Amino acid sequence: METLAENNRKHHVNFIARLKNDIKTQFKVMRCLKNSGQIPLVSKVLLGLAVAYLLSPIDLIPDFIPIIGELDDVLIVVPLIWLAYLFIPKEIMKKCKTQINKETKR
C-alpha cells in the first residue's frame, strides 16, 4: 500500500511532466504560427510588447520584492499573450495545432 507521501510525490511528478509537455507543445504551436506568415500585425505587436516587458529592466514593481515583484510580470505579460492569441484567426490556430499533433504522433 502506498503512503500518502508517495502518492503525493507521484501526483506532483505527473503534473510536472504534463506541464513540461504542454509548454513544449505551445512553443511548437508558436513556431508554426510564426512560420505560417499569417499572424495579424496586432498579435505581433502585443507579443513583442510582452517580450519587451519581460526583458526590460524597468518594472512597475521591482522584482527584488518577494512575490509581488514577480506578480506584476504575470499580471501584464499573460493578458498581452492572451490578447495576441485572440486576434489570430481560429483556422490558422487549428491548422498549426493539427500539424503539431501529427508531428508528435510520429
PAVEXNU-676393 format. One line per 3 residues: number of its first residue (from 0); their letters; for each residue x, y, z of N, C-alpha, C. Coordinates in Angstrom, 1 decimal. Example, Ala and Ser with C-alpha at 12.3 -4.5 7.8 and 13.67 -1.06 7.14 Angstrom:
<recs>
0) AS) 13.2,-5.7,7.8,12.3,-4.5,7.8,13.2,-3.3,7.8 ~ 12.8,-2.2,7.1,13.7,-1.1,7.1,12.9,0.0,7.9
</recs>
This chain:
<recs>
0) MET) 0.8,-1.2,0.0,0.0,0.0,0.0,0.9,1.2,0.0 ~ 0.5,2.2,-0.8,1.3,3.4,-0.9,1.0,4.4,0.2 ~ 2.0,5.0,0.7,1.8,6.0,1.7,1.3,7.3,1.0
3) LAE) 0.7,8.2,1.8,0.2,9.4,1.3,1.3,10.3,0.7 ~ 2.5,10.2,1.3,3.7,11.0,0.7,4.1,10.5,-0.6 ~ 4.1,9.1,-0.8,4.4,8.5,-2.1,3.4,8.9,-3.1
6) NNR) 2.1,8.9,-2.8,1.1,9.2,-3.7,1.2,10.7,-4.1 ~ 1.4,11.6,-3.2,1.6,13.0,-3.5,2.8,13.2,-4.4 ~ 3.9,12.5,-4.1,5.1,12.7,-5.0,4.8,12.3,-6.4
9) KHH) 4.1,11.1,-6.6,3.8,10.7,-7.9,2.8,11.7,-8.6 ~ 1.9,12.2,-7.9,1.0,13.2,-8.5,1.8,14.4,-8.9 ~ 2.7,14.9,-8.1,3.5,16.1,-8.5,4.4,15.8,-9.7
12) VNF) 5.0,14.6,-9.7,5.8,14.2,-10.9,5.0,14.2,-12.1 ~ 3.8,13.6,-12.1,2.9,13.6,-13.2,2.5,15.0,-13.7 ~ 2.2,15.8,-12.7,1.8,17.2,-13.0,3.0,17.9,-13.7
15) IAR) 4.2,17.8,-13.2,5.3,18.5,-13.8,5.6,17.9,-15.2 ~ 5.5,16.6,-15.4,5.7,16.0,-16.7,4.6,16.6,-17.7 ~ 3.4,16.7,-17.3,2.3,17.2,-18.2,2.6,18.6,-18.5
18) LKN) 3.0,19.4,-17.5,3.2,20.8,-17.7,4.4,21.0,-18.7 ~ 5.4,20.2,-18.5,6.6,20.3,-19.4,6.2,20.0,-20.8 ~ 5.4,19.0,-21.0,4.9,18.6,-22.3,4.0,19.7,-22.9
21) DIK) 3.1,20.3,-22.1,2.2,21.4,-22.6,3.0,22.6,-23.0 ~ 4.1,22.9,-22.3,4.9,24.1,-22.6,5.6,23.8,-23.9 ~ 6.2,22.6,-24.1,6.8,22.3,-25.4,5.9,22.4,-26.5
24) TQF) 4.7,21.9,-26.3,3.6,21.9,-27.4,3.3,23.4,-27.7 ~ 3.1,24.2,-26.7,2.8,25.6,-27.0,3.9,26.3,-27.8 ~ 5.2,26.0,-27.4,6.3,26.6,-28.2,6.3,26.1,-29.6
27) KVM) 6.0,24.9,-29.9,5.9,24.4,-31.2,4.7,25.0,-32.0 ~ 3.6,25.3,-31.3,2.5,26.0,-32.0,2.9,27.4,-32.3 ~ 3.6,28.1,-31.4,4.0,29.4,-31.7,5.0,29.5,-32.8
30) RCL) 5.9,28.5,-32.9,6.8,28.5,-34.0,6.1,28.2,-35.4 ~ 5.1,27.3,-35.3,4.3,27.1,-36.5,3.5,28.4,-37.0 ~ 3.0,29.1,-36.0,2.3,30.3,-36.3,3.2,31.3,-36.9
33) KNS) 4.4,31.4,-36.3,5.4,32.4,-36.8,5.8,32.0,-38.3 ~ 6.0,30.8,-38.5,6.4,30.3,-39.9,5.3,30.4,-40.9 ~ 4.0,30.4,-40.4,2.9,30.5,-41.3,2.8,31.8,-42.1
36) GQI) 3.3,32.9,-41.4,3.3,34.2,-42.0,1.9,34.8,-42.1 ~ 1.0,34.2,-41.3,-0.4,34.7,-41.4,-0.9,35.3,-40.0 ~ 0.1,35.7,-39.2,-0.3,36.3,-37.9,-0.6,37.8,-38.2
39) PLV) -1.7,38.3,-37.6,-2.0,39.7,-37.8,-1.0,40.6,-37.1 ~ -0.8,41.8,-37.6,0.2,42.7,-37.1,-0.1,43.0,-35.6 ~ -1.4,43.1,-35.2,-1.7,43.5,-33.8,-1.2,42.4,-32.9
42) SKV) -1.3,41.1,-33.3,-0.8,40.0,-32.5,0.7,40.1,-32.4 ~ 1.4,40.4,-33.4,2.9,40.6,-33.4,3.3,41.7,-32.4 ~ 2.5,42.8,-32.5,2.8,43.9,-31.6,2.6,43.6,-30.2
45) LLG) 1.5,42.9,-29.9,1.2,42.5,-28.5,2.2,41.5,-27.9 ~ 2.6,40.6,-28.8,3.6,39.6,-28.3,5.0,40.3,-28.1 ~ 5.3,41.2,-29.0,6.5,42.0,-28.9,6.6,42.8,-27.6
48) LAV) 5.4,43.4,-27.3,5.3,44.2,-26.0,5.5,43.2,-24.8 ~ 5.0,42.0,-24.9,5.1,41.1,-23.8,6.6,40.7,-23.6 ~ 7.2,40.4,-24.7,8.7,40.0,-24.6,9.5,41.2,-24.1
51) AYL) 9.2,42.4,-24.7,10.0,43.6,-24.3,9.8,43.9,-22.8 ~ 8.6,43.7,-22.3,8.4,43.9,-20.8,9.1,42.9,-20.0 ~ 9.1,41.7,-20.4,9.9,40.7,-19.7,11.4,40.9,-19.6
54) LSP) 11.9,41.4,-20.8,13.3,41.7,-20.9,13.8,43.0,-20.3 ~ 12.8,43.9,-20.2,13.1,45.3,-19.7,13.5,45.3,-18.3 ~ 14.6,46.1,-18.0,15.0,46.3,-16.6,14.0,47.1,-15.8
57) IDL) 13.1,47.8,-16.5,12.1,48.7,-15.8,10.8,47.9,-15.5 ~ 10.4,47.8,-14.2,9.2,47.1,-13.8,8.3,48.1,-13.1 ~ 7.0,47.8,-13.1,6.1,48.6,-12.2,6.4,48.4,-10.7
60) IPD) 6.7,47.1,-10.4,7.1,46.8,-9.0,8.4,46.1,-9.2 ~ 9.5,46.5,-8.5,10.8,45.8,-8.6,10.7,44.4,-8.3 ~ 11.5,43.5,-9.0,11.5,42.1,-8.8,12.1,41.7,-7.5
63) FIP) 12.9,42.5,-6.9,13.5,42.1,-5.6,12.5,42.0,-4.5 ~ 11.3,42.6,-4.7,10.3,42.5,-3.6,9.7,41.1,-3.8 ~ 9.7,40.3,-2.8,9.3,38.9,-2.9,7.8,38.8,-3.3
66) IIG) 7.5,37.9,-4.1,6.2,37.5,-4.7,5.5,38.6,-5.5 ~ 5.4,39.8,-4.9,4.7,40.9,-5.6,5.5,41.4,-6.8 ~ 6.8,41.3,-6.7,7.7,41.8,-7.7,7.5,40.9,-9.0
69) ELD) 7.3,39.6,-8.8,7.1,38.8,-10.0,5.7,38.8,-10.4 ~ 4.8,39.1,-9.5,3.3,39.1,-9.8,3.0,40.2,-10.9 ~ 3.7,41.3,-10.8,3.4,42.3,-11.8,3.7,41.9,-13.2
72) DVL) 4.8,41.1,-13.3,5.1,40.5,-14.6,4.0,39.6,-15.2 ~ 3.5,38.8,-14.3,2.4,37.9,-14.7,1.2,38.7,-15.0 ~ 0.8,39.7,-14.3,-0.4,40.5,-14.5,-0.3,41.3,-15.8
75) IVV) 0.8,41.5,-16.3,1.0,42.3,-17.5,1.2,41.3,-18.7 ~ 2.1,40.4,-18.6,2.5,39.6,-19.7,1.4,38.6,-20.1 ~ 0.8,37.9,-19.2,-0.2,36.9,-19.5,-1.4,37.5,-20.3
78) PLI) -2.0,38.7,-19.8,-3.0,39.3,-20.7,-2.6,39.7,-22.1 ~ -1.3,40.2,-22.2,-0.8,40.5,-23.5,-0.8,39.3,-24.4 ~ -0.3,38.2,-23.9,-0.3,37.0,-24.7,-1.7,36.5,-25.1
81) WLA) -2.6,36.5,-24.1,-3.9,36.1,-24.3,-4.6,37.0,-25.4 ~ -4.4,38.3,-25.3,-5.0,39.2,-26.3,-4.4,38.9,-27.7 ~ -3.1,38.6,-27.8,-2.4,38.3,-29.0,-3.1,37.1,-29.7
84) YLF) -3.3,36.1,-28.8,-3.9,34.8,-29.3,-5.4,35.1,-29.8 ~ -6.1,36.0,-29.2,-7.4,36.3,-29.6,-7.5,36.8,-31.0 ~ -6.5,37.6,-31.4,-6.5,38.2,-32.8,-6.0,37.2,-33.9
87) IPK) -5.5,36.1,-33.5,-5.1,35.1,-34.5,-6.3,34.3,-35.0 ~ -6.6,34.3,-36.3,-7.8,33.6,-36.8,-7.8,32.1,-36.3 ~ -8.9,31.6,-36.0,-9.1,30.3,-35.4,-8.7,29.2,-36.4
90) EIM) -8.9,29.4,-37.7,-8.5,28.5,-38.7,-7.0,28.2,-38.7 ~ -6.2,29.3,-38.6,-4.8,29.2,-38.6,-4.3,28.5,-37.3 ~ -4.9,28.9,-36.2,-4.5,28.2,-34.9,-4.8,26.7,-35.0
93) KKC) -6.0,26.4,-35.5,-6.4,25.0,-35.7,-5.4,24.2,-36.6 ~ -5.1,24.8,-37.7,-4.2,24.2,-38.6,-2.8,23.9,-38.0 ~ -2.3,24.9,-37.2,-1.0,24.7,-36.6,-1.1,23.6,-35.5
96) KTQ) -2.2,23.6,-34.7,-2.3,22.6,-33.7,-2.5,21.2,-34.3 ~ -3.2,21.1,-35.4,-3.3,19.8,-36.1,-2.0,19.3,-36.6 ~ -1.2,20.2,-37.2,0.1,19.9,-37.7,1.1,19.4,-36.6
99) INK) 1.0,20.1,-35.4,1.9,19.7,-34.3,1.4,18.3,-33.8 ~ 0.1,18.1,-33.7,-0.4,16.8,-33.2,0.1,15.7,-34.1 ~ 0.1,15.9,-35.4,0.6,14.9,-36.4,2.0,14.6,-36.2
102) ETK) 2.8,15.7,-36.0,4.3,15.5,-35.8,4.6,14.8,-34.5 ~ 3.8,15.0,-33.4,4.1,14.3,-32.2,3.7,12.9,-32.2 ~ 2.8,12.5,-33.1,2.3,11.1,-33.1,3.3,10.2,-33.9
105) R) 4.2,10.8,-34.6,5.2,10.1,-35.4,6.2,9.4,-34.5
</recs>
